[in-house]
Structure formats: structure tokens, C-alpha cells
Amino acid sequence: QGRAQVLDSVWGVMPLSPDANWSGNGLDFFVRCQAVYDKARFHVARLDGESAMKSLKRTVMHDVDFVHDMPLQTMNDRLKRVAFVDPQPFDSVIAEMLGEVLEWLEWVTGPSWLAESLEDMGTRRVDARSGGVQSEDRSPNVSVDEALYDLEAHGRFMYQMPLRLRDLQAMVRPFMEIGSTHYIVSLDSMMSALVSGLLRLYHSVKAWDEAIAAHFSQIALADLTDEIAHSLADLCVTVDIDPFEAAHRLSRVDANLFKLRAADIEAVCNRITLLLGRSSLSGPPTSDLQHTGVGTRSRTALGRIGGHLDIAATSELDMGERPVSNSSASGLEEVRSQVFDWWHNQRFNHAAPSRIVAIALLDTLVDMKLHPDPWVAEMLPTTLEWLFGVQISCYCFMNTLLPMFGGYNDSKHEEIAPGMGLPLKRDPGRCAETLLVFLRRWSEFVLAEEESTKIVTSVPVRSNRRQMKRGSEFVLKDFLSEVQQSGHSVDDVRQLLDGIRPLPCEILKAHAIDERNCCTGPTRRRWEFMTEQFNDLTNMPGETNRDLGPYLHVELDKPGRMAEIWGTQPRSSWCLVNPDLVRKAKKGYDFGSATSPQNQGRAAMTSNELSETFMLKLVEWPEEFGSGESAASTFIKFFSKERMRISRRSLPGLPKLPWCFGSDERNTVIVDTPGPGIAPFHCMFAHSKLHPNRVCYVPLGNPLSSSHIICPKYQPLPIRNGDRLICHEWIFELRITPTENLHESSLTILTDAGESFKVPFEGCHIGAGNRSRHMDNQPCFPQAKFALKHRLRDISPVHAAFWYQASANRWTLVDHSPHSMGCLIQMRPCHAYPLSHGLRLLMGQCVLEVMMGDKTDD
């Protein structure tokens, strides 16, 4: 529904073609296709927050979205106007193809996929070595090599979509004959776009599937344990499985079916950390499709040369979208290597602010004596920010943005293939021309969107409550005057509604469309821009979650203060409610003043308004850093003062959001604290897209410079799917999945040891030992317990509690640990975490407290 609203609002202003406007109803003619698409969207949405298979899901859903939004939607809106068209056969074939892709996607992204695949492979390997393998036709025993070669087909996508596309084309051919009485205008062009999109989807799935099968075959051919560990690590890096996810999944493998020791799992996790950068450089398995015609090395072909993969085979995939280029694979790899080195030479880690990346590109050209045009210097940062959001990851920069730099003929009449337009060390002139071509392709969309945004923001946006109208305010005379302004009387309207007067013929007659539908490059780019296909920032939580703040800093080592706070709380309370909210709640609610402006909710704040009210306060830092004038850090020296805040009120000249924090001088706020923990570009504070009145935290650093949310003591903190909870030596991943019931979800707690604890709907608590006792001035906690048996240092009997609020379908975490940092939520890159007033953030070795609006203490 939210996706339809976006397309409805945008495509009405900027239609994708002269005749194609988004109907807002989806595929109401091809209902089976719409059902499969909705199922695929729901499946991918429920996996938001999980890092595994992120690139695979993004690639496949990009192609599925294009097929649904462009050719299928156009055919749906046109063919439903033709009376003699039966959608059932066409709908069934397309739904069957999309359903096969969805079935494969559900299997690969399933939580037990890796363990079951390794166990099945281990069974085949043991049978092959024992000579007990039979062929598919039940023939006598086959050789070991034949049995191992059969592993290539393990989990492979076997559906022959090209053959079904031939059947589909034969089905609609009678409607494309010009002399036929059933001829449909421009159906041939619509079918061409649909077949092209489905073939693109098929080749994307095949590329991923063949790459996964190649990794499994490499694992099967490895005899030594070290080689198996290396092969497993290569597979995990390809499918975006991080060390924690690998430890959890591999620990669940049955050792009787696939021999895997604890030392092997540790070796796999250590190697994954070393290979994280390689995945950005090598690209996804679909890299051949993005660089069509470049002659890139295929990452999907499998050969057995000394028991290793043969990566020297060239790709034969050509979608026909770009002309064949004479560029060599070595040339493409050279350009990618230069760009990858440039990224790290700029001190960018996992991600970087989009504007700073654009400015760094322009500065690099200036260093090469090429000064950009003022229009280019202004538009490049803006365009990158509109395309990729406030931040762009290294993976997205190398595998999404870099292929956009190319695909044109330069001023020397030479063809520049996709991905070959940015040779930073070899040809600066081509780099400058490539950036200009890139901006010419995308700037018109950016300018049009900025213009429409100005029109929308000029009208005050109010909440639903502010738009409320009461029946007592309805004026019948005003309503009738609005009706009569259309040129009809009240009797005319009544007769039309009752069917007494027929509708005019010009309304009943369907408009004949003669224009041909063609999904050209500009049309596809417009669709990608409007649907934000390149934005890899995951917003957490969803737009339906509300702010449970403001939060109160509670010091458990002060019993007197705790007794004072709990004096206003019910004895059976499961959490601590802010005393300020308790005092306001005692005043009651005046229903008579519900329509007054001050009680009808708050209007959505703009970035300028939010920048004026958002503040950060430095509350904790290591003692060895010093404080005041004796501090070793300028950041500590300035913000350790009593009334000094990181805000536009305290720092004149501080720009509006977003703000960049890090040790590099190009950041908005330079954090020059000594020692490790702060990355050159550590994090960003930006205006949340889903929550108009909140600021979100966007991590940018690597695992060595991570950021955490300090869970407030005894207060509810909403948790999201994929959240990582750190309790001293324990790391838990929280998986929230929808159940079969409507608006209901379940919570499962995962550990790096392969354990899974399904939390009952009554809630549970985590702690040491099997017994738990309620203490004075402590909220109540659920009886069910996830008992920890080892690594119990600083773990209390009741360390954290999980509660389910069924009315809001929300899971919350309540921190019961006595330690000030007993429960931390790890914030991962490419995720946006909305902030609340009073929430504390651990950034490196410093603790910052969020202060918003009129809740500040200034």
C-alpha cells in the first residue's frame, strides 16, 4: 500500500510514458501476478534488518519490481479496456514464472538453508567415497568424480523460463497480427518489454544460483579442513553472511552428516572479517549483467582445475540493452581496482556521506588540473544524495554507481562501456566527461523532484488528527454549493446516482491509445529514481512504530533516588514510566478541547525546524582524556563544559541536518579523541524519512569502530527484526517474524553458539542460572527464562526482559542489568536508527545523550 501511494503521487506528476499513469490499484486485471508479487514483497519486507542475503534480495527484487511496475502494469491498464481479452491464460503463465522465482528465493533466504545444504552435501560426499552413489536412472554405482560433479546441480534453479516465454509469445501472437480483427495496438512493444524484463530476472537468478552451486562444489572438492574453512568463508562472503550469522548457522550443522569442528567455525568467522572488502571489489554474481558487453570474467562458470574454480571463462550473457564493446576484462578490473583504492585512500570505510563522496571526486579532478563547472560542482552532490540517500556504502559505490559511469560514446567517438568511465589514474579527461554525462542523465529527475518537493512543503503538512472534522461542523448549504459548481443541479446528481439518466457517451467510450510503449533507458532511469531503487539505507523501525520516549537516566546505585521514582509507579508495573509523563497523565484529557489547534497533534517538522531543536550532550568519557582546558582532545575540551551542547544554538554556523561525526577534517563535527574507536567518518545524524519529527543515527564505520545504543534502565525500548543485543560477553540476535494470525509476530533469540529460544507471547527474561528473584524497586518480569550456563561474568539473574504488546504488535526490551552498560544495541552500517529524547549513545569511548525540542535543559 505504501509503495502504491509513492508511485501514485509521483507518476501522476511525472508519468513514465505519455499514456502510462499509475492506476493505484496494482494489477487488478492480472490478479494472480499481483498475488505472487505481494507475497514476494511481504517475504522480503519481513527480512528487513537481517544482513544475510541482502545483495541477493536487492538484485532479484529490483528485477521483479521492474517487471511488475513497468511492462505488466502497462499491459494491465491497457488490456482490461479490451472486451475480448481473457486474462486467465496469460495471468497463469506469468504468475507461474514469478512463483518459481519466489519459491527459490524463499528457500535460499530461509534460516535453515545453509545447514540443510551442507548436511545434504556431506551425505553425498560420504556416499561417493564409499562407492554407494547411484545415478538418477538407478544404474549401478558411478564413479566418485561423477558423484561430485552431480553436486553442481545442488539447489540449482532448474525452471526453464525462456521456454515458457516462447509459450507466452505464441499465446498472444494472434492479437499482434495487424490484419486480425482482434488486433491490439502496441501489444508487440509491450510484450518485448515484458520478455526483456523477465529474461533479465531469469539471468539474475541463474547468476546467483550458479555462483552458490559453484561454492558448494568447491566445498565438496576440498579434502583438508583448512580448505573447507576457506571455501565456507568464501560462500558466506558471497551471500552476505557476517561472522555472527556464520557462527550461528554453522553451529546448527549436524556433525554426523558434515564434519565441522568448533575450531573450523572460528576459522571461518575470522576469514570472513578479512574478506569483507573483497566482496565490494569483486562485485556480486550479477556483475556480468551490469557490465554487459565488457567481456568480464564470469563468476558463475564452474571448472575443476586442481580442485578450484575456473574464473577465466568469459561471460556470454548479453541482454541486448547495450552495444558490444571491445573493452577487455583486464581493463575493467583495472578501473575497478583504481576506484577501490581511491575509496580507501579517501579514508572511507564501510560507508561515507554521499555529499562528501561527490566533493572528494571533484577534488580529485582538481588535483589533476581539471576544474569542474559550477553547475557540476553543485549538481553532483545533490544528485548522489537523491539517488543513494545521505550515505552510500562501498558495496553500492562499486557495484551500483560505478556501472553508471559509462555506456556512452565520448567526444573522440569511442565507446565507453559501463563501468569503464572512471579511470582515475590513466585518463582524467574521460573521468570529467563521464561525470558530465552522468549528470545529464539524472539531473532532470533531481530538478523535477526538488521542484515538486518545494510545492508540497509550501503547504503545511498536518497529522491525521489535525485534519479531523466533526459532524457538528458540517454545513449542508456549503456542500450543495460545491456540487452545483460542476454545472449540475442536485436533481441531476440524484438521477445519475439512481440510474435514471444515462452517462454521457464520451465518458463511457474508452480512449484509444495509439502510442507505442517502449521501456527505453530514460524511462528505466526515471522509474529507478522515483522508486528509490538505489537507496540501500534500511530504516528501523518501520513507520508504524511510535516513539516510547522520553527516557530517564536511572542510577541503580542510588537507592534513595530509586525509591523516589518508584513512589509514583504501580506495584505491578513491568517498566518504569517517566515521572514527568505520570504527572501530565494525572491532569486528565479534555474531550471538549480536542478540536483546538494546540491539542490536535503536532505538524510534521522540516529539516530546518528539526535542526534547530535537536541537540547532543556529552555526558561520559574516559578519565584519562581529561576535561576542560586540560583535556587532550579539542572535542572533549569544548563539549565537556557544563552548558555546552552540540546544537545550532550553542555552535553558530553549524549547518542544518545531516551532521557527520568522525576524526576526518571534512566532517561537520570533528571527534579527535585519542585511541581507537572513532572512524574517520564514524556516523551521521539525519532527518528520518519515516518519522518526520525524529532524527535518526546512521553508522558509517567498520566493526572496529562500532556504535551502540545504551538501553535505558527499567524503561521499554522497542526492538526490530535483526537487532543485535550485546550483554557483556554474549551477543544475541533478535528475529521478529509474522505469524499466521493477522497483526501478530513472534520473537526468537539467536546466539553465536547455534541456540534458538522462541519467546512465548507472555514474554521472557535472560539471566544467569535457573532461578530469578524479584528485588525491591524493580519492575516485574516474565516467568519464562532463557537461562545462560556459561560466560556469566557480570550477568545478573534477571539481566533483560522481553515483553509483547499485542495491541500494537510490538516487542520491547527492558534492561534489568545493574551495570551501566549491561545491555547495548549494536548499530550496524546501512541502517537508520530513530532517536528519542534521553536516549544515550556509545560512540567510541564517549557517551552522548540525545536532547530534542522543548525537553532540553537549556
N, C-alpha and C positions, 0 to 999 in steps of 0.2 A: 504493500500500500504506500509506504514512504517513497519507494522508487518510482511508482506511477505518478505520485504528486510532483516529484522533481522533474520528470520528463514532461508532464502536462504543463507545468509552469514555464519550463524553458523552451520546449519545442513550439509552444504557441507563439513565442516572441521570435524565435529563430528556427523556422521549420527546416528539417533535413532535406527536403526536396520541395519543389513548388506545389506538389499535391499531397504530400505526406505530412500530416499533423498527427500528433499523438492523441489517440481517441480517449485515453484514460481508463478504458475498460480491459486493457490487455488483449489477449487472443480470445475474443468472445465467439469467434467462428470456428477456430481450431481449439476446441476446449480440452482435448486430450494433451495436446502440446503444452497448453498453459498449465495443466495439472502437473505434468512432468517437470516443467520449468520451475513452478512454485516449490515442488519437492526438492529440486536441486538447490534452489536459493535457501530454503529452510535448512537443508543439511549443511551448507557452507556457513550459514549465519550461526548455527549452534556451535560451530568450531571456532568462532572468533575468540581470540585471546590465546589459542594454542599455537605454539611455534612450529610444530611438526607439519610438514607438507604445505607450508604457506605458499611457496613458489608454485607448486603443482596446482593447488586450488586456484590461485590467482590466474595462472595461464589458461586453465581449462574454462573457468567461469568467464574470462574475457571473451573467449570464442563463443561460448554459449549465450552470453548476453548479446553479442553482436547478431547472432542468428535470430534470436528472439526479437530484439528491438528494431532491427532494420528489415531484412527481407521478409521474415514471417509476419511481422506487424503490417507491412505494406500489403502483402498478399491477403492478409486477414481483412483489412479495411476495404480492399477493392473487391475481392471475390464475394463477400457477403452481400454486395449490391446486385449480383447477378443471380437471377431466379433459378436458372437451370443447373447450378453447380451444387453437387453434393459433397460436403467437406469430409465425410466419414472415411473414404479410402485414403485420401491424401493425408488427413489428420492422423490416421493409424500408422502409416509408414513413417512419418516424421517423428511421432511420439515413440515409435519402436526404436529408432536410431538414438534419439536423445535418452531414452530409458536405458539402453545398453551402456552409454557413457556414464549415466548416473550410477548404474549398478557397479561398474568398475571403480568409479570414484568412491562410492561408499565402502567398497572392500579395501581399497588401498589406504584410505584415511581412517579405517577402523582401529580401535585401540589394540586389538589382538593380531593385527595383520603381520607384524614383524615376527612375533613369537611363533605363530602358526606356520608362517612360511619357512622359518629356519628349522622347525621341528619336522615339517614335511620333507625339506631338503635333506636333513640328517637321516631320515628314514630311507630315502632313495640312495644316499651315498653308502649307507651300510649294506643295503641290498645289492648294490652294484659291486662292492668289494667282495661280497660273499658269493657272487655269481648267481644270485636268485632273482634277477630282474627279468621280467617278461615284457615283450613288445606289446604294442597296442592291439595287434591282431592275434594275441595269445600264442605266438610262435615260441619255440624253445628259447632257452636263455641266450641273451645277447651279450655283447662284449661290454667291458667297463666303459670304454670310450663312447659307445653308443648310448649307454645309460646316462653318462654325464652330459652328453650332448642334448639329451632329452630335457635336461634341466633348463635349457634356454626357453622352453615353452612354459616354464613355471609362472603362473599368474599372468600370462600374456593376454592382451586384449585381442581376441580372436574374431570379433564381429567384422564382417566384410561390408563396411559401409559403402564403398564405391559401387559394389554390385547392386545394393539396394537403391542407390541413387540412379542407376540405369533404369531400374523398375519404375522409379518415381518419374523420370523423364518420359518413359513410354506411356505412363498413365495420363499425363497432361498433354501429350503431343496433339491429340485431336482438337484441343482448344487453342492451339497455336497456328493451325492451318488458316491462312488468310482467306481462302475461298470457302471455308466452312461456315455453316450457319451458327455454329457455337464458338465462333472466334472471339477471343478476349484480348483486348488491346493491351500491349506491352507485357503480356504474360511471359514471353520469351526472355525479356530482360530481367524480370523478377525471378524466374527460375534460374537464370545464370548467376545472379547474386546469391540465391539460396544455395545452389550447388557449390559455389566457390566458398561460402562460409562454412558449410558442412564438411567440405574437404579439408579446410583449414583446421577445423575442430578434430577431424579424424587424424590428421598428421600430427597434431599436438599431442593427442592421447597416445598415438603409436610411438612418438619420440620418447615420451616419459616411460611408457611401458617397456620399450626395448632397452632403455638405459637401466631400469630396475632389474630386468631379466639378465642383462649383462653383468651387473654386480653380483647377482645370485650365482651365476655360473662361475664368476671369478672366485667367490667364496667356496663353491663346491670343488674347484680345482686346487685349492690351497691345502697342502698337507701339513705344514708346520703351524703351530699355534700362533706364532708371531704374524705369519702371513694372513691367517684368518682374522686376527685382530685388526690388521691394516685394512683388509678388504671390508670388514664390517664398518670400520670408521669411514671409509670412502662412501659406502652406501648411506650411512647416516648423514654425512655432509650433503650428499646429493638431494636427499629428501628433507633437509632442514630439521633434523633431529639433533637437539643440543645435548650436552653431557648428561643433564639430569634425566631427560626423556630417554636417552640411550640406556642409562643405568637402570631405570625402572622397567623398560621393555625387555632388555636382555636378561634381567634377573628373573623374569617370569618364564624364560625358556626352560623346558624340561631337559635336564642334563642327561637323562637316559636316551633321549632322541637326538639331541645335538650337544656335543661335548663343549661346554663353555664354563671355565672356572671364574672365580671372583677376580683373580689377577688379570684374566683376559678382559673382563668387563672394565676394570680400571685402566688397562692399556688402551682400550677403545675410547674411553672418555677423555684420556689425556691426548690422544691423537686428534680427536675431533676439535679440541681447542686450537691445535696447531694448524688445522686445515680450514678454519673458518674463512680466512682471507682468500684461499684458493677458489672457493665456490664463486666468489664475485668475479674473479679473473677469468675462470673457465666458462662461466655462464651456465644457464640451465640446458637441459637436453633439447629444448626447442630453439636453441640459438641458431641452428641452421635455417629455420623458418624466418627468423628476424633478419638474417643476412642472406636472403635468397639471391642466388646468382654470384655470390662472392667466391664460391668454391671452398667453403670452410670445411674443416675436418669434422667428419661425422662422429658424434659421441654416442651413437646408437648401434653402430655395427659391431658385431662380436666376432672376433677371431681368436684362435688359440695358438699363439706363438710363444713357446716356452711357458705356457700356462698363464699368460697375461692378455689383457685386452689389446686388440689391434685398433689403434686410433688413427691410422694412416689412411683409412678408406675415405673417399670423398663422398659428400652428400649428393644425392640425385633428386632431392626434393626441390621442385620448382612450382610454385603456385601460380606462376604466370602473372604476378602482380607487378614485377619489375623486370626490366630487360637484363639479359645475361651480361655479366661483367667479366673483363679479363683480369680482374684483381686476383691475386693469389692468396692462398690461405696464410702463407707466411707474412704477407703484407698486413692482413687483418690482425694477426696475432701481434705483430709489431706495434700497430696503433693501439691495440687494447693494452699491451704492456706499458707503453708510454703513458697512456691516460691513467692506468692503475698506479704507476709510480708517481705521477703528478698528484693524484688524490692524497697519497700518504706523505708526499713532500710538503703539502699544504697543512699537515698535522690534523687532517680529518681522520676520524676513527670509524665507528660503525655507521654514523650518520653525521650530517652537518646542516646548518641553516641554509635554506635554498638561496637566499639573497647573498649570503657570504660566498657560496659556491660560484654564483654568477659573477660577483665582483672579483673573485680570485681568477676566473677565466679571463676577464677583461684586463686585469693587472698583468697576467702572463703575456698577453698580446702587447701591452705597453712596454714590457721589458724587452720584447722582440722588435721594438721601434715601430709598432703598428698601433696607432691611436684610434680608438673606436669613435664612431659618430655619436653625438649627444643623444640622438634617438635610440641607438643601440644600447648605449650605457644606461638609459632609462628603462627601456622595454625588456632587456634580458632578465634582470632580477624580478621584475613584475611577472613576466611570462612563466619563469620557473616556479614562482610561488603559486601562481594559479594552477599550473599543471600538477605539481607534486606536493603542494601544501607548504607549511612553514619549514619543513625539513625534508631532506632527500637522503636516503640511505646509500651506502656504497654499492650494494647489490642493484638497486634501482638505477643508480647513475650509470653503472657499467652495462646493464642489460636492458634498460628501457630508454634512457636518454641518449646514450651513445649510438644505438642503431638509428635514431632520428637524425643524427648528423651525417647526412649522405642521401643517396637516392636522387641525384640531380646531375645535370651537365654544367660544368663550370665555364668560366669565361674563355678558357682555352679549348672549348668544345670536347673536353674529356669527361667521360662518365665517372662520377664519384659514387661508388657503391655504398649501400647502407653500412654505417659503422666505420667508414674509411675517411670521414671528413674532418678528423681532428688529429692529424699527425703533428703533435706539439713540438717535436724536436726536428722534424725533417722539412716541413713545409708550412711556415706560419701564415703565408698568404692564403693557402687553402683553408686554414682554420678560421680566418677572418671572414672569408666568403661563405663558409659553411654556417657560421653563426648568423650571418645576414639572411641566408636562405631559410634557416630555421625560424627566424623571427617573422619573415614574410609569410610563412605557412601558418603560424599560430597567433600572430599579433592581432589579426582581425577578430578572432574569437575573444581574446582578452579584452580588447577595447569595447566590444559589444557587451560583454558581461559586466564590465565596470560601469558602462552607461546604464544598463538595466538595474544594477545594484544601487546606483545613485537615485534612480526613480523610486525604487522600493523603499530605501531608507529615508527618503524625504517625507514619507507618510509614517507617522508614529505607529509602531507595532505594539499592540496591546495583548495581554494574555486573554485566554478564553473567558476568564471571569469578568474582565473589563468589558467584553463585548456582550455580556448578558443583558437581555431585555425582559422586562416583566410584563405579564399580560395586562396589568392595570394601566400600562403606558401606551397600549395600542389605541390608535385613533383611526376609526373606520373611514372617516372623510378623507384623510391623507392617503390611505391605501387606495381608495377608489379614484382619487385624482391621479395617482401614479398609473393605474390601469388605463384610464382614459387618455393618457398622454401618448399611448401607442396608436391612437386613431380608431379604437374600437370602444363601443359602449359596453356597459355592464351586461346588457341583454345579448350582445354579440359573443361575449366571453362565455356566458351561460349556455348559449346554443351550441357553441363549438365543443364545450365540455360534455354536453349531453348527446352529441352526435346529430343534432337536428340540422345544423348547417354543415355542408361538406367542406373539407380543407381545400384550399386553392391548388390548382394543378401544378403551379410552379414549385410548390413545396413538396408535393408527392413525387414529382419527377426527379429521378436520381441524376446527379450531374455526371456527364460523360467525361472521362479523363483520357486525353489523347497523349499526354506526355509519357515518355519512356522513363522507367525507373532505372537508375544506374548508381551503384554504390562506388563512386569514384574515391580517389584519395582525399580530396577536401571534405567529402561527405563523411567518410570514416573518421577523419580527424575531428570534425565537428561533433560527431557522436561521442568520441573518446573524451573530448574536452568537457562536454555537457554532463556526461555521466561519471566524471572523475575516475576514469579507469586507471590512471597512473598514481593516484594518491595511495601510498602504502602505509598511511598512519591509521592505526586502529584506535577508535575512540572507546574508552572504557570508563564507566559502564555505558549501557545503552541510554537512549533518550528518555526512556520511561522511568529510570531510576531518579529518585529525588535526593536532595541534599539532607543528610541527617545531622548536620552541624547546627549551631556552632559547638565546638568541642572545648572542654575544660581541661587544663593541665592539673592532674591529680598526683600528689606526692604521697605515696603509701607509707613512707617512713615518718609521717606526722599524724599520729592518732587523733590529736585534738581537732585538727582540720578535717580529717575524715569523718569524725563524729558529727561535726557541724554540718557537713554536706549531707550526710545520710539522715540528718534530722528532718529534712523536707521530703524524703523518699518513702514510698510504701515499703513495708517489711518484706513483702513477697516480690519485690521488683527484681527483674532479671538483668537490668542495666541501670546505669546512673544517668539521670536526666539533668541537663544543665539547670542549676538553681534559678538562673535568670528566666528560663522558659517556664519554670514552675510558678514563679511569681506572676508572670504575664498571663498564664493559664487561669490563675485564680480570679482574674478580673472578669472572666466570662466573655461571652460573644453576644454582640448586639445585632440581632437579625434585622432590626429596623434600619440600621445604618449600612446594610450590605450594598446598597446602590451608591453610596457616597464615594467620591473619587479616591479618598485615602484608604478605603477598605476594599477596593476592587482589584487588588493584586498590583504587582509591580511591572512596569513596562520592560520589554527586552532592552538591555543596555548595549550601546555601541562600543566599539573598541576604545574610542576616546574616553567615554564615560567610565568604562571599567578600568582603564589605565589610571584614572585619577583616584580611584577608590582602593586599588589593590596595593598591598604593602607586604614586605617581608621583614622579619625581625630576627637578628642574630641572637640566639639565646644560650648556646653552649659551644665551646671549642676547647681543645686541649690546653692544659695549663702551661705547657712548655712553649706555646705560641705567644704568651704574654698578653697584655691588654693595654689599651690606651696608647700613650706615646711610647711605651716600652715594647710594644708588640713588634714581632719580626715581620709581620705581614701588613701591608697597607690596607688590605681588606679588613683585617681584624682591628687595626688601629682606628679605622674610621667608623666602623659599624658596631664596635663594642661600647660606644658611648651610650648613655642611658636613654636618650630620647631620639637617637638617630635610627632611621628606617631606610630600607631600600624602597623608595617610592618617589613619585614625581613631586610630592610636597617637600620632601627633605633634600632631594637632589635636583636643583634647577637644571634644565637642559636634558633631563632623562627622556628619551623618546617614548612614544606610546608602545603598547604591546605589539609584537612579541619582544621579549628580552632574552638575550643569550648570556649564559654564565660559563666561565671557563678560565683557564690560565693564559690563553692566547690574547694578544693585544687587540684583536679585531672583535672581541666580544663586547656586548653592551656593558656588562659588569665584569671586571677582571678579578678573579679569585686567585690571588697569588700566595695562598697558604703553603708553607714548606712541606716537603714529604710527598709521598704518593697519595692517590685517592681522587685528585681532580684532573680531569682530562683537559686537553687544550680547548675543546668545545664540549662541555660537560652536559648541559641541559638547556632547555628553553621554557619560558613561561609565556603561554599564548592564550588568546581568546578561544574558549571551547566552541566548536561548531554545533554540538548537540545541546549544550547548556548555555543559553545566551547570557546569563548573569554570573557565570563562573569562569575562572581561569584554570587552565589545565597545565600539567607538568609533562614535558616531553624529554625523556632521556636521550642523550646522544653518544655517550661514552661507550667504552668496551667493558668486558667483565671485570677488569682490574680497577675500574673507576665507576662503580655502580652507584645507584641512588636507591633510597628506601623511604617508605612511609612508616613512621613510628606509630604503632597502633595506640590510640588513646586508652587509658586505663578505665575499665569498667563501663565503657561507652560503646555503643553499636557502630561498627564500621561496615558498610556494605561491601561484599566481596563479589568478584566477577569470575567468569569461567577462565581458567588458565592462570589465576593469581598464584604467585609463589610466596608461601609463608615461611619465614626463617625464624626458628626458635633455637637460638644458640647453635648447637652442632647439628640440628635437624633441619631439613628442608622438605616442605610439603607442597604439593601442587593440588589446587582445588579445582575439581571438574564439576561443573554445573550443567546438567543435561535435561532437556524437557522430557516429561513423562507422557504417557498416552492420554492422560487427562488434560483438559483444557486449562491453560494458565497455571501449570504446576510443573515444578522442576525438582530434581534430586541432586544431592551433593555427594561426591566421592572424594576421599582424601587419599592421595598417592604419595608414596615415599620412594627414595632412591634405592631402597632395598627390594623393590618389586611388590611391596604390600599395597593393598587397596582396602579401604574401610568405607563402607557405604553408610552414610549418616542417616539415621531414622528421621522422620519428619518432626519428631519431638525434640530433635537436637542431640548434641553430644558434647563432650569436653575431652581435651587432650591433656595428659599428665603422666607423671611417673608413678609406677606401681598400679595395683588394682583397687586401692581404697582411696576415697576422697572425702574430706570433711569440710563442712561449711564453717567459715570463720566470721568473727564479728566485723561489721561494716563491710561486708562482701555481698555482692548480688548472688542470687540463687543461680544454679547451673543445672543443665540436664543430667539425668542419672546415667545415661549411656556413656561409656568411656572408651576412648581409643588409648589403651594402656601402652606406654613405652617401656621397653625392657632393658635397653642399653643406651649409651650416650646420654646419661641422665644428669650430667653436670649442669647446675643452675636450673634444672627443670623442676617445677613445683608439681605437687599432686593435681592441682587444678591450674593448668597453665593457660589455656584458651578454651573458650566455649563457642559453639556454633548454634545459632537459632534460625528457625524458618518462620517467616511471617507470610502465612498463606494468603491473606487478603491482598498483599502487594506482590506475591510471588517473589519474595526477596530473601536471600540468605545473608546473615550478618555475623560478624566476628566480634566477640567481646574478650578483651585482653584481661586475664586474671593474674599474670605473672608479676612477682614482686620486683623484678629487675626493671629498670627504666627503659631498657631496650630489649625486653624479653620476647616481643613479637614484632617482627618487621615484615612489611610487604615489599618485596623486591620489584622495582620498576624497571621494565625491560625496554630497550630501544624500539622505535616504531610503534609505541603505544602512548596514547594521551590519557593522563590520569587527572580527572577533575578534582579540584582542591576545595576545601571548606575552611571556614574561619576557625582558628585554633589548632588546625592540623599541623603536626611537626614533621619536618623532612630532614633526613640524614643525608647530607651531601658531602661526600668525602669524610672528613673528620669533624665537620661543623654541622650544627643543628640550626635550622631556620624554622620560624613559626609564621604561619600564614595569617594575615590580618586583612579583613575586607570590609569596605563600606563604613557605616556608622558604628561598627562594632570595635573599631580600633580604640586604643587607649590614649591617643594623642589629644 
